[in-house]
Amino acid sequence: MYRFGLLIIAIWPAISIAQNSLSLKDSERAQFQANELFFKRKYLQSVQKWESIAARPESAIDKNQEYLSWFSRQVLLREHSNEALEEFFLGEPTHPKRSFSFFLMGLEAFRQKNYSSTVKYFQAVSSAELSTEDRGEYFFKSGYALMMEKQIEPAIQEFNKVKGQSSGYGPPAAYYSAYLQFESGNYAQAKKDLALVGSGDAFSGSVNDLLAVIYYKEGNADALIQFAEELKSSGKKQGHIKNLDLLVGDAYFQRSNYVKAWSYFSKIKIRNTGTMEPELAYRFGRTLFENQNYEEAEKYLKVGASKSKNDTLTQFCAYFAGVNYSKLEDFPSAALFFDKAAAVGPHRGLRENASINRAKIRIKEGFTSQAISLLKDYLVEYPGGAYKEEASSLLAEAYLNSNQYYDGIHHLEKNQNWSYVNKSAYQQLCFHYASEKFNDRAFDSAVHYFVKSNRYSVDKDLAIRSNFWVGESYSISGKWDKSILYYGRVFQLDPNGKSKEYYPSRYGIGYAYFKIKDYDKAKGHFRAYANKYESQGGKYYEDALLRLGDAYFVSRDYANAFKVYEKIYNRGLKGRDYAIFRLGEISWIENDSKAAVGFFSKISVQYPKSPYLDDAMYEGATVSFESGDYVTAIAGFQGLIRKFPLSPYVPESIRKRGMAYVGRENNVKAIGDFREYLRRYPRSEKSEEVLSSLNEALIAEGREGEFQKDKVAFQKANPDSKALERIEFENGKELHLAGEYERSIPLLLKFLDDYPGSAYSLEATYYLAFDYDRTGDPDSAFNFYLDLIAFGNSEYLKTAFERSSKIAVEAEKYEKAIIGFEGWYGLATSDEERVLATEGLMRSYYEIENYDSSLAKAQSIADFESPFGNRNLALLYWAKSLEALGRLDDAKARYQITVNEASDENAAEAKFRIASIQYQLAEFRNSIETCLDLVSGFSQYAYWNDQAFLLVADNFLGLNDLFQARATLESIIENSPSEETVSRAREKLALVSEKEMILETMTDTLITDTIE
């Protein structure tokens, strides 16, 4: 334990110094009597005697006697007596009373507390000429005067001459000798001298005090404690300073007996802890702390800790103040004092302890970013410190809790400290970082870190999850063989199927086998998944049934496929429209055209918004066409073309409708369809076949002459030899394919100018749109995408809708963006495209303040179970739209759902908007709590952290708590790296200052902290 010295109150007892008087036999001679009365210091009687002598006519008084008579009067008058007598005896060096006279002058100076004169006069005294009793007085008072003049060694020598005597001056001389030995650090001699004092009441208290102090100074805690306990049991009194309790308490303190220490310290009355010396405050506070009386300890520890000194005592006070505040769970105060203990004082070990503790406090407070900085500083300053492993583990945990996964991984890999705790942290950091990459659709990085997380499979469940998500990553990337490998590892780690990833892995591996056309294995896994959730349903249950049906279907096991699809339809499961479509296909394959048409028709009747409606209409019309039912076929193709003008089935529907008209011998309408086809799709694979059909229809109608015009148009669209045109086009195309977009653009532009009606125009237009898009010229790209849209149906139309809508969003042209997203949605052929298009519509409607439409789109995304799109974003826009519509309660509830389901920036924004609504509703304290939860749970999102702290300040203003509002805003100004945030904080701080000035004019507050 590090020791500090107490401030010991000086021991200076008030001791009455007895004076001995001389007694002589009366002389008959009047002058002798007068002289003797003088030297006996009976100055009044001496003066009276001299006056009686002087009144006698025969009196003859010599010079000496005259002076003594005069001196007696001067003593009575207290004027210049010593100076006059000194002058007299200097002229009478052999006078028999010279020595005694200086003795008397010394006594007179002593009485007047003129110790320098006392020393001077006593030096002229010959002690041998004094009586035994006077010598005792002489040596004691000489020693006392020397002591007062700080001539310590001469004083001790004088006290030594009388300290062992039995006279009245022996005990005080022994005591003062002991005191001077004590002051000189000669504790052993001081104790010997105290033994000579005796036990008289005049000294007992002072002796006890001094002896206790000597034991304390010697560091002899055992002797001090024993002495105090004996003194306490004997009833003997202390002296005048009343500090024995302090010394004994400190002795117990030095022995770490804090219970006994406080039994003495508690006897000392402290009126105001703020005025205590830091050494005493530390002992009181530390003792109370060790006795677990943290509330009282706080009063004392902060006294020493608040000093500005850079010394060990201040450091100890600050450290234990920090620990004490930690016990009281006052973590902000604890952090403050740990910061000070880590920054001041020469005690390196204490600085190290404070450094690690302040980092722990920041973690408890939720200030993870600060904790990370402190832990990094600790590891730099104390590379071989006692808490190196703990700090490393805490840092890894802090990185984990603050979502700074990459930094945490780098820290552990750099330090190579693979304790069990760090292995566990490493596994979690890699897993969560991989999850982030997965959510960002950076699947290669996700795989890399999921695999890394299994380097130390401390947590088996996490290892199962990692392998599952590697399988998912490879599945999404279309790397089916690798996905199968990692799904299989889930089964190896969990052979009994206890984990929640087991059956999703069944589904995933089944899908992968399906993609590589290993349908037998795919069927086994889909069947296992479907059987598991047959009664309760699962996330992918309906899809697993659909894929099981598809596996049977592509394996040409139509009987089992039919059963599966029929189950889906009969149970009303998700995907029943698709199941009906497949039932129609199977029926047609099995040559049951009537049943096939019936199934295809059900989709039109029962599911008019099905994404498979155009498929069903086309297949139904085709079945009728191939069955020779041309009327039904024509109606079917006509309905599809009218309802889905942008459907990819439109070209074939036009062609087959024309063929059906031929079958109906309506060549006029057939000619119209064939010409329409060639006009719209002049370069299609079927264009030559359609041209032939057109020629036959014209001949049948006797209109052969018209064919030349159609032939020219066809030749123009399909030239036999256009080498230059093709070469120029290919030049631009090759540069485009090579990624040389800036070089390809001028070549493609020139090509369009030279060949405005080229069959390659559409493709060239697409390349130009793409190239401008990639080279950062969104305006030009947008215009070319519009050209593609204006052209109508083509292989590029969907892309044109998609990219033009996104460019419009970036340019904040949301009305145009909506047109693009609607077109994209109409052409979408997958759930992913439909969800992403809907997401774009949701955002665009919100930006043009069409909140009802934005709300509807957000709800459709959130309710649609799909691995695509951003459900978290949809939940957020759902809530934002409700808030914009003034439905605050509904919005707040929906924001909370977003927070519960998400852990990304959408959740952070949702958390902030909850706090904002609470603020609008004057629920200031709830809003503050929500803001602090945001800072604690989403510390990685600096923007929303800044907004939260600004809102905290607004809430404190709402509560009229100007102090907390100011503190919050000043903290923002000091710590935020955002200039915008700091600027806003300064504006709010100015408002606080105005309110404070108003408040100061209204009231004055005086706080007095006096503790009895």
TORSE-856505 format. One record per residue (C-alpha): x, y, z. Coordinates in steps of 0.05 Angstrom, whole numbers, plus 5000, padded with zeros to 4 digits. Example, Ala and Ser with C-alpha at 12.3 -4.5 7.8 and 13.67 -1.06 7.14 Angstrom:
524649105156;527349795143;
//
This chain:
500050005000;502550704984;502951125047;501851865057;503752265119;498352585161;498953315181;500353265255;498153845298;503954145337;504253915409;505554495455;502454395524;501054975569;505254825631;505555265692;512855395709;513855415784;518555925813;522455815876;523456385924;529656485967;529056566042;534456896085;534757056159;532857766177;538758236187;538658786235;542059226187;536959616147;541259686085;542858946083;535458816089;533959296032;539158955989;536658276005;529458475991;531658725924;535258085905;529357695931;525358095879;520958395932;521559055899;515859425935;518659226004;525659405980;523460095958;519760206024;525959986062;530460466023;525661036035;525860896110;533360886109;533761526068;529261876120;534261756175;538762366187;544861926198;543761536135;549661486089;547961076027;553660885981;553360905906;551460175899;545960225949;543260855916;542960495849;539459895879;534360355910;533360695843;533060035805;527659775852;523360365835;524660265760;522659545764;516159765796;515260265740;517559755687;521660265650;528860135625;530559745686;534559195651;538459685607;540260125667;542259535710;546159235652;549959885643;551259915718;554259215723;558359295661;561959825700;562259375761;565058705734;567058465804;560658665839;558558075883;551358125858;553058195785;551557475765;545157455805;542958115777;543657855706;539757245728;534257715753;534458105688;533857455650;527857255691;524657925679;525857865604;523057155607;516857405642;515957905587;517057335535;523057705508;526857065496;532657365458;534257825517;533257235564;538556845527;543257455528;542557585603;542956855622;549456785583;552457295633;550256875692;554956405729;550555825749;555455635804;553856285841;546356105842;542855695894;540854985877;533655185869;535355785826;539855355783;533954905766;529855505746;535855795709;537255175667;529955055650;528355765629;534955835593;533255205554;526155455541;528656125516;533755785471;528255325445;523955925429;529756235393;530355585353;537255415381;535354685388;541854345409;543754865462;536554835488;536954075494;543554145532;540354625582;534254165591;538853575602;541953935662;535353945699;530853415667;532552865716;531853295779;526253235828;524953985828;518854295796;522854425733;525153705722;518653435689;517654025641;525054015623;524453275607;518153395566;521153965525;527553575514;523252995489;519453465444;525853755414;528653055404;522152875369;522653475324;529753275307;527552575290;531052255350;524951845370;528651355415;531651915457;524952275458;521651665488;527151615541;526052345560;518552235563;519751685613;522952215659;516852665656;512652235702;505152175705;503152835735;496653135711;500253745682;503753315630;500152655623;495752875566;501453195528;506052605541;500852125514;499852555452;507252615439;508451875451;502851695403;505752155350;512651845359;509851145348;506351415286;512651745260;516551115272;511450735231;510350285290;502850175279;502649575327;505649975384;501150575370;494850145368;496749775433;498450435467;491850755445;487750155467;491250135535;490250885542;482950805525;481850245575;485750595630;481651225625;487851655620;486852305585;489652575520;492853245514;490553885481;490653705407;485253155408;488452785350;489952105379;483651825345;486452065278;493251745290;490451075313;485351075257;491051175208;495050615240;489250145228;488650435159;495950265144;494549555167;488449535119;483849425179;478549895153;473149715202;477449895262;480250505225;473250785216;471650655290;476951195305;476051645244;468651695257;469952045324;472952645288;467853185274;468353485204;464254105193;465854185119;469053635078;470954135025;476154455072;479653805090;486853675073;487253185014;491352675056;485952645109;480252645058;483552055022;483951645086;476851795106;474151655036;478351025025;476250745093;468950865079;469850565010;472949935038;467249895087;462549925027;459450585050;459950874980;455151454990;459351745048;465951565015;464151994955;464152624999;471352535018;474652214958;472452764911;475953284957;482853014942;481152814871;478753514854;485553824870;489554054810;496153764835;499653254792;501852814849;500852114875;495752314927;491252654877;492052054832;489951564887;484051994906;481852044833;482551294823;478551094884;473451634870;472551304802;471850614833;467050894885;462651224833;462650574795;459850224856;454450764860;453150654785;454551384772;458451214710;459351924682;462752144747;466751494750;469251624680;471252334698;475552124756;478551514721;480551994665;484152434716;487551844750;489951594683;492652284664;496052534728;500852274781;507351894778;504451214798;504650824732;500950214760;495250654782;495051004715;494550324682;488850104727;485150754715;486250694640;483050014635;477450204683;475550824646;474950414582;470349924619;466150504643;465350774572;463050074551;457850054608;455450754588;454550524517;459851004490;463150454451;466950894403;470351254461;471850584494;475150334430;479650944428;481550864502;483050124495;487450254435;491150784475;492050294532;495049754488;499850264458;501950554526;502249894563;504349374512;506348894567;501049124617;497548684668;490948784631;493648684561;489448064547;483248354579;484049004541;484948624476;478648214491;474748834511;477049194448;474748614405;468048604442;467449364433;468649304359;463348764358;458249174397;459549804356;458849414290;466049594272;467148884252;472848984203;477049384253;475848844305;478148304258;484348704240;485848814313;485548074331;489347844270;494748364283;495748174357;495047424349;492547364420;488246744411;485246654480;478546294484;475046964492;478547264432;477246644389;469846724406;470147464390;473847334324;468546834304;462947334318;466547924285;467747534222;460647274221;457447964230;462248294180;460547744130;453147864144;454048604128;457448424063;451847934047;446648464059;450548934014;450348373961;458048343962;457647583962;465047433948;467047844010;461447534050;463946834033;471047024052;469147254121;463946714134;469546214121;474146604166;469046584222;469845824223;477345874235;475645814309;468945474315;468045644389;460545714380;457845114343;451245454328;454946034296;459145554255;452645244229;449945924211;456446114176;456345504132;449045624117;450346334094;456346134053;451545654018;446546224009;451946683981;454246173930;447046023914;445346753899;451746803858;449746193818;455645773842;451445173855;456844653866;460045063921;453345223953;451844473956;458544363992;456944864048;449644674056;452343974065;456944214122;450744444159;448343734158;455143484182;455143964241;447743834256;446243114238;439943104281;436843724250;436344134314;438744814287;434145314253;438745294193;437944554181;431544564140;433045214104;439444864083;435044294057;431244794016;437645143992;441244513972;434944263937;434744903897;442144823880;441244113856;435144343816;439444873782;444844363762;439243913738;440343373789;432943313798;432942663838;437142963894;433243613889;426743233899;429342893962;431143553995;424943923974;420743333997;424243324065;423144074074;415844034053;414443444099;417543814158;412844404150;406844034123;402544204183;405644844209;408145184147;415045504138;418246094105;419645704042;414345164048;410045383990;416145513946;419144833965;412644503943;412844893878;420144693866;418443973883;413043993832;417844303782;423043763796;417843233781;415643633720;422543713688;423842973704;417642823664;414442493725;407942843707;403642423753;407242643816;408143343790;400643383779;399343153851;403943683880;401144253838;394144023854;395644023929;398144743923;391844953886;386844583930;389944853995;390145563969;397645623981;402146163955;403746043882;397145713866;396546123802;403245833780;400845133801;394645213758;399045423700;403244793708;396944363714;394844643647;401644493616;401443773643;394443683617;396543923548;402643463550;398042893567;393843093506;387843323549;386943983512;380144113543;382844053613;388944473593;384645043567;380344993630;386445073676;389245653635;382445993636;382045933712;388046393718;384446933678;378146863720;380946743790;387547103787;386947703741;393248023771;397547403768;404447503737;403046863698;396647133667;399947303600;403346613600;396646273612;393046683560;398446533509;398745783525;391145733525;390646073458;396245633431;392745003455;386345233419;390445413357;394044743354;387344393367;384344743306;379645173348;381645813310;375946243336;377846123408;385246193390;384146863355;380147123414;385646893461;391347203422;387247843413;385947893488;393247803505;395548333455;390448823482;391648683556;399148593553;401849013496;408948973524;408848223537;414347803506;408747353478;406047913434;410447763373;408347033370;401147213387;400947673326;404147133282;399646573307;393447013302;395247123230;395946373220;389246273254;386046773206;389046363149;385845753181;379346133181;380746343109;380547073129;386747263090;385548013094;386348013169;391947513163;395647983115;394848553166;397748133223;403647893181;405348603159;404548853230;409448303253;414548483199;413949223215;415049123289;419748533288;423348553221;429548203247;426347653287;427946913275;421046803247;421147403200;422846983138;417246493156;412347073166;414447373100;412946723066;406146683100;404647393078;406347213006;401746613008;396047043037;396947572984;396847042928;390646752958;387347432954;390047582884;394348162909;401147892887;403348582863;403348852934;408748362955;414348762921;413249332972;413548843030;419748513001;423349182995;421649333067;424048653087;430448723048;431649393080;430649083148;434648463129;439748653077;443448093042;450048473042;451449083083;458848983098;460749713110;454749833152;456149213193;463549373201;462250083225;457149823273;461749273298;467349783309;463150163359;460349523388;467249213402;469649833437;463349823478;464249083496;471549233515;469349763563;472250333521;465950733528;468651433515;471751183450;465650783429;460751373437;463051803377;463351183332;456350973350;453751683342;456751713272;453851033255;446851273272;447751903230;450251503170;445150943176;438951243207;434550663186;439450103200;437149453229;442649563281;439850243303;436249953362;442349583387;446750193375;441850633413;442250153472;449850153471;449950913471;445150943529;449450443567;456050803550;453551483571;450851163634;457750883651;461651513633;457751953681;453252313631;446452133659;442652663617;445052363551;443951653576;436951843597;435252123528;437651483492;433751053541;427651463523;429051313450;429050573466;422450653503;419451043445;421450483398;416750023434;417549283449;424749033443;429748633482;432249283511;425749573533;425849313604;432949553615;431050233587;425250293636;429650073694;435650523681;431651133660;427651093725;433951053767;437251633730;430952043740;431251903815;438452133819;436452763782;430452843830;425652813771;420852363808;414952443761;419152153704;421951633750;415051383766;413651273691;420050873685;418750443747;411650293723;414350073656;419649643689;414549323734;410149163674;415848803639;418648463701;419647713695;421947563766;419947723837;426548093846;425048583790;417948693813;420248833885;425749313864;421149683816;415949743871;421450003918;423050553867;415750743862;415250763938;420951263943;418751683884;411551743908;414151963976;418552503945;412652803906;408652783971;403752253945;404051914012;398051454002;401351143941;408051103976;404650764035;401350253990;407850073956;411550024022;406149554049;406449113987;414049033994;413848904069;408148394061;411548034003;416247494029;422147523982;429647483989;430048093944;429148823958;429949184024;424449004072;427649444125;427150044078;419949874062;418149854136;421450534145;417650854087;411250534113;412250914178;414751554144;408551574100;404051484160;407752044195;407052494135;399552344134;399152574206;397851884235;403251954288;401151374334;400850894275;407451164250;410851084317;408450364323;410950214252;417650544267;418350084327;417149484282;422749734238;427449794298;425549094322;426648764255;432649144230;439649314254;441849754197;441350504183;433950444169;433050224241;437350804265;433051304226;426750964252;429251024324;430651764313;423751884284;420551544344;424352034388;422152604342;414852414349;415652364424;418653064423;412853324381;408053024433;412053364490;414152684516;421052984529;423952474577;421551894535;424652234475;431352314512;431351584531;429851384459;435551824434;440551514483;438250824462;439651024390;446751264408;448050624447;445250134396;447150484330;453650844346;456450684277;451551164243;454751834258;449352254223;443651964265;447852004328;448752744315;441352834302;439752454366;444352894409;441353524378;434453264395;436653104466;438553834473;431654034446;428353574497;432253884554;429954564529;422954294529;423954084602;426954774616;433254414640;438154934613;444054634649;443353954614;441654284548;448054704551;452254104572;449453684514;450554234462;457554384487;459253644482;456653634410;460854244392;467053934423;466353234395;462353234330;466553214266;460553484226;460854224212;453354234199;451853904265;456554374303;453354974269;446454754290;448954624360;451755324364;445055624343;441455224397;446855414448;445556144433;438156034449;440255694515;444556294532;438756774520;434356364566;439756334619;440557094618;433057164629;433356664686;439257014719;435357674722;429657324758;433056934814;439656814850;441456154879;446256034936;448455334951;451755205018;454854525032;456554465106;456853785138;456753745214;
//
